[in-house]
Amino acid sequence: MVVSFRVYKKTSPNGRMTLYLGRRDFVDHVSETDPVDGVVLVDKEYLQGRQIFAQLVCSFRYGREEDETMGLSFKKELTLADEQIYPPTSSQQQLSRLQERLLKKLGSSSFPFTFNFPRLSPTSVTLQPEDGDQGAPCGVDYYVRCYVLDTASGDGGKPVSHRKSGVAMTIRKIQYAPTKPGRQPCTVVRKDFMFSPGELELEATLDRQLYHHGDPIAINVCVKNNSNKSVKKILVSILQCIDIAMFTGGHVKARVATMETTEGCPIDPGSSLSKVIKLSPSMKNIRDRRGVALDGRLRGEDTDLASSTLLADENSRDIFGMVISYTVKVKLFLGAIGGELTAELPFVLMHPKPNMKRIIKADTMADKVDSTMAEVEGFNTSIDDDPCYDPSEDMHAMTVKDKSV
């Protein structure tokens, strides 16, 4: 039996150190997050008089890079984990299956590392930039960074780090939809009018609480007009709510889908209306809209609207980054004198949890027909020649065949 492992590889500009990761997406299960496990391969002659370190870094950009002047920076970097992997300082760590196979194939100059995300670390989110914006987009990014300290060439015995000896690879921290959805969202709002008898009642209901990306959202709107006012039109919108936990008052709303209708209007006094309106929030309609939150973006891959953020404790003040939520907003227009009546319904928009057995089978089948993938013996022949030390640069995917299973 042949089992395929897809491995992502990136090499430092000087070609002396190579970083290997088995995946770039790490799942946040709310109570815990998948560990980041990988292997670093270093040339044997390059180890003399040097120390190798690996870091897990969270980068939060909250302003445009082109607006940074006179030393002003709109970016915060948090080092979530920092480990010296050579010379080893800790006892033998428990290795994952992929690490064991890589260490066996790469030899004695390869070193494993394992990082754990802090409990309240945010998920990866990117804010869509405007056309023409330069530099990195705003949002929360993660990357694994490996660097070398040269203890032999430092002044006064102080270790020195060289830019071309470092390598970094972008990863994502993501969440999948829960298996058990919540209660069906439903709300009823009423409005009475001064010097007018009766009231206007609006009832809004969703067909379910949890939606996957691409699903149509059915909003059941029921209006009962017991007042002497008339409803002129109905506006239904889906709003993406972005809470920036770093700032007080950092709350932004973006409209990702909308429909305005006058069908069945005006709703005269004493009459009622019941109808179902369907909306589908997707990237197709808002590709040019700046400020919309997207799932953490990796170069060369398409992305979707940012998924709803699931929190273990919504009242915690230690949350960092961005919290995403979605609401359906139904608004009745009664004219200039009558005003408006609004109802809001929160819901959850996320990706379904993938079937890992199908993914492994697909990778195995793809390996039989894809001649561009190299086996593990060919790792050292595929070098990333890009001289820029940039954590967002492309990563080279390769396939490892384990024939011992």
Secondary structure, DSSP 8 states (H G I E B T S, - for coil): --EEEEEEEEE-TTSSEEEEES-SEEEB-SS-B--EEEEEEE-GGGGTTEEEEEEEEEEEE-S-GGG--TT---EEEEEEEEEEEETT-S------HHHHHHHHHH-TTEEEEEE---TT----EEE---TT--S--SEEEEEEEEEEEESSSSGGG--EE-GGG-EEEEEEEE----SS-----EEEEEEEETTEEEEEEEEEEES-SEEETT--EEEEEEEEE-SS--B-EEEEEEEEEEEETTSTT-EEEEEEEEEEE-TT--B-TT-EEEEEEEE---GGG-TT-TT-EEE---TT----B------S-TT-S---SEEEEEEEEEEEE-HHHH-EEEEEEEEEEE-----HHHHHHHHHHHHHH-TT---GGGGGG---------TTS--EEEEEEETT-
